[in-house]
Amino acid sequence: MKNPTDTDRMMQMITGFWVTQVVHAAATYSLADHFASGPATAAEIAHAEGTDPSATFRFLRTCASLGMLTYDTESRFVGTPLLDTLRKDNPLNVRGMAMSFPAPGQWLPWGRFPDAVKTGQYQAESALGMGLWDYFAVHHAEGAAFSQSMTSLTSMVAAETARVIDTSAVKLVADIGGAEGAMIHAMMRVNPGLHGIVFDQPNVVANASVVARELGFGDRLTTQAGDFFESVPEADLYLLKYILHDWDDARCVRILENCRRAMRPGARIAVIELLIGEIGEPGLAPVMDMNMMVLVSGRERSLSEYEELFSAAGLRISSVIPTGTPMVIVEGMAIEVR
């Protein structure tokens, strides 16, 4: 096969949203779960999901062209390991992302991306009639899918992050905006003596309590509902994973100040985020920065920008730890007042 031309590559980028919606439909109609039981015909999938048989065949044929399915000699489709990443019982599934990212809450603001570039203003309120977090609070299914997507993203880096963060002297860790607590779960597996708090909005922490009990962490993990712009609980270590990139500088400083105010003596903050590198450096961070620009008031940042945020909150960066994933850990401590 010849190498793709610049036109070929551009066509792939232009039509990328088609593939996004095919994957969204694959998650919506639980294809991975159906095919986990074995091969199936398009008619069988259509019957199980109540979809149009002809459209379902065309849909599955397209999934096969994308590598999610194969087709056997008996007119049956067969799931592949790629499709398995959407299976509900797969611990590392990304189904929440496939359900949430292409859904209206994020899809409609992205349709106004040129306006975000023109005005410098995020587009969620224009597209949805309200901010993204308010939208998720009203549209519960999308909000739950988004929480699951954050859990999936956390699971991808949790084990490695738990391995490289030193918790040997930590008694209590607080996961600020911790969703279902996946990061703390990973840290508790590494350190059996560690106790934790998942701090998030009321509609989120209720599920975090259920998950903790199911995993056997109910005696070591508690949940607390609250607003991290107002206050956070006392702890020895604060985790801020995928939090600061959601907010503008002023609100990031407020979050960090609240952590600084509640810190026990010698406590640390661990900010787990993407880092913007040199211009032209390939990677996820610059594209994610565009996602932040169109959806919320946040942004991805460079190390020097994090240094400015930390300093403004009375903190100093003590270390930058790579994780073997696209994420890095920026650790900080309080600036001692002399």
N, C-alpha and C positions, 0 to 999 in steps of 0.2 A: 504494500500500500504506500502511495506517495505521501510525503510529509505534507501536513496541512498548510495551505497558503494563508496569508494574512486575511484574505476574504473569507476563507473557511473558518478561521478562528473568530472573526467578527460575527459571522452568521451564528456560530454557537453561542456567543454572548448575547446577541439580539434575541434569540429564541429560547434563552435559558428559562424564562418564566413559564414556558409551556411545560418543561420537564418538572418544574417546581409544583405545578398544579396536578400533574400525573402522580407524583409521589404523594401529594396531599390526599388525592382520591384513594390511593393504595392504602394509606393509613385509615382514612375514613371508613372504607369498606372492609377493613381488617383482613386484607389479603394474606399477610404473613401468618395470621392465626389459622385461617382456613387451610392454607397449604402446608402448615406444620403437621396436619393429619395425613398428608399424602397428596398425590396428583388429583386434579379435578378438571372437569370441563367448564367451559364458559357458562353453559346452561346451568350447571350445578351451582356455580358462584352466583349467577343471576337469581336463581331460586332462593338461595340462602339470604341474599341481601336485598331482594325485592327490586332489582335493577332491570333495565331493558336488556334482553338477551343479545340482540345484535350489537348494541352499544358496548355491552360488557365484553363481547368477543374482541371488538376493535380495541378496547381499553387494555385487555390482557395481552393482545398482540403487541401493543406499544410497550407495555411493561417488559415483554420478552426482548424487544429491541434495545431496551435500556439495561438489560442484564439482571432484572429482578425475577424473571421467569425463564424457563425453557419450555419447549413444546415437543411432545413425544409422538410416536407413530399411531397412537390410539386417540388422537385429537384431544389429548389432555395436557394441561399446563402443569408445570412442576416448579415449586419454589426453589430459590437459590440462597446461598449465604448472604448475599446482598439484601434480599427481601427480609431475611431473618432479623436484620437490624431494626425492623419495625414491629417485631413480635412482642406482644404485651408481656410475656413471661421471660423475656431476655433481659438479664440484669443490666446490660449495657445498651438497651434499646434507645433509639432516638425518635420514637413515635411521637412524644410530646412536641418535639420540634417540628415534625412533619404535620402535626395537627394545628400547631399554633402559628408558626411563621407565615404560612400562606393564607391564613384565615383573615377575615375582614379587619380585625383590630390592627394588624400590621400591614396587610396587603393594601388597604385603601390609602393610608398615609404615603406609602411608597409610590402610589400613582401620582402623587403631587411632588415627587422628588425635585423636579426643576424649580418649583416654587421655593423649596427649602434652600436651594443654592442661590436663588435670586434675592430672597429676603433675609436669609440667615436665621429664619424662624422654623421651629419644628412644626410638623403638619398634622399631628394627631387631632388637635381640636378642630381644625378646619375640615378634616375628612370625617371625623367621628362625632363631632359635636361636644366633645369632652376630652380631657386628657387620657392618656393610655391607661394609667392605673385606675382612674375612675371608671373607664370603660370595662376593664377586667372585673371590677367589683360588681358591675351591673350584669355583665354577660358571663355568668358563672362557668359555663362549659369552656369558653375560651380562656378565662382566667385560670381554670384548673389545668388546661393543656399547657399554658405558659409556665405554670409552676412545675409541671412535669418536665418541660423542656429545660428549665434551670437545673432541675435535679439531674437530668441526663448530662448536661454540660459539666456539672459538678462531679458526677461519677467518672467522667473521662479523666479528670485530673486529681480526684480526691485521694486515691491510694498513693500516688507519687507525692502529692503535697503533704499528706500525713507523714510520709517517710522522711521528708527533708526538713520539716519544721520541728525544731527541738522542743518537746513538751516535758522533758525530764523533771524540770523544776516547776511545772505548771499544775496547779490544783483545779482551777476552774477556767474553762474557756467559754467565751460568749460568741456565738455566730450571729452577727448583726445582719438582719434581713436574710436569715438562714433557710427560708422555705421549709422543706421537709427534713432538714438536718443532715443531709448526705455527707457533708464535709466533717461534721462532728462525729458521725458514725465511724468514718474511716479513721479518725484520730483516736477514737476509743478502742478500736481494734488494735492499734499499735501500742497504746498506753492503757492497760487495764485499770489503772488507778485514776484515770482522768474523769472529771465530772464536767458537764456542759449545760449551757442554756441556749436554746434556740429562741431568738428574739425577732419577732416579725408582726405583721398585721393580724388582727383577731381571726379573720377568715382563713389565714394560712396556718397559724400555729396549732389550731385544733387538729388538723391532719398530721402535723409533726408529732403530736403526742401519741396518736394511734400508731404511726410508723415506729416510733421509739419502743413502744411496748411490744409490737410484733417482732422486732429485732432483738429483744431481750435487754434493751438499754433503759428500760423504764425506771430502774432504781438509781441510775447515774445521770439521766438527762431530764431536765425540766424545760418547760416552755414559758415564755412570758410575752404577752401581747403589748404592743406599744408603738410609739412613733419615734424613730431615731433622730428626728429633728428636734425633739423635746428632751429626751434623756435616754440613757441605756443603762443596763444593770452593771454592777461592780463585777470585775473579773481580773484574772491574771494575764489572759491573752484574748485579744479581740480579732476575730476573723471578719474581714470585709471582702467577700468574693463577689465579683461582678456587681458591686454596689456603686462605687464612686463614678463609674463610667456613665451611670444613668443621670447624673446631675451636673449642674453648672458649678463653677468654682466656689461661689459663695455658699451654696448649700453643701458642697463637699467639705468645706472648712467647718461648717456647723456640725456635721456628723462627726468629724474628727475631733472637734473641740469637746463634744459630748463624751466621746470615748476618753479623751485626755482627762476630763473632769472626774470620770468614774473609775479610772484606773487605780488598782491597788499599787502599793510601792513596788517598783521594779517591773511593772507590767509592760507588755509589748502589744503592738498592733501589727497584724499581717494583712496587707492589702494584696489581693490576688486578682490580677488583671492582665490584659494584653498591654504591651508597650509599643508605642510608635517608634520605629527605628529611623534609619536614614531615608531620605526621599529616594524613591525608586526601588527600595528594598521590598521584595515580594513577601506576602504574608497576609494573615487574616486581619491584622489590626487596622490598616487603612480602610478596608471595606466595612469592617464593623463600625468604624468611626462614622461612615455615611449612614449606617443604620441608626446610630444614636442621633445624628443630625436630623433625620426625618421623623423619628418617633418621639423623642423626648428632648430635654434641654441639655443632655450630657454629651460626652465626647470621650474618645480614647486619647491617652496622653503619653508624652515622652517622660523619661526619668526626670529631666529638669523641671517639668511641670509638676510632677508629684513632689519634688523637693520643695517647690514653692507652696503647695497646699499644706504639706506637713509643717513647714516653718510657720505659716500663718496660724496654725492650730496649736502651736507650742510643742511641736514634735520635731524630731530629727530622724532621718533615714539611717538605720544602723547596718543594714545589709540588703543586697538584692540577690535572690536565690533563684536560679533556673530550675524548672521542674521536669524537663524532658518532654514538655508539651508546649503549645503556643503561649501558655500562661507563665508569668513570673510572679514571685512573691517579693513584695517590697515591705521589709520589716522596719518598724519605727519604734522609738522610745520617747519618753517625755524629755523635753529640754529642762535641765535642772536650773532652778532659779538660785542665783548666788547672791 
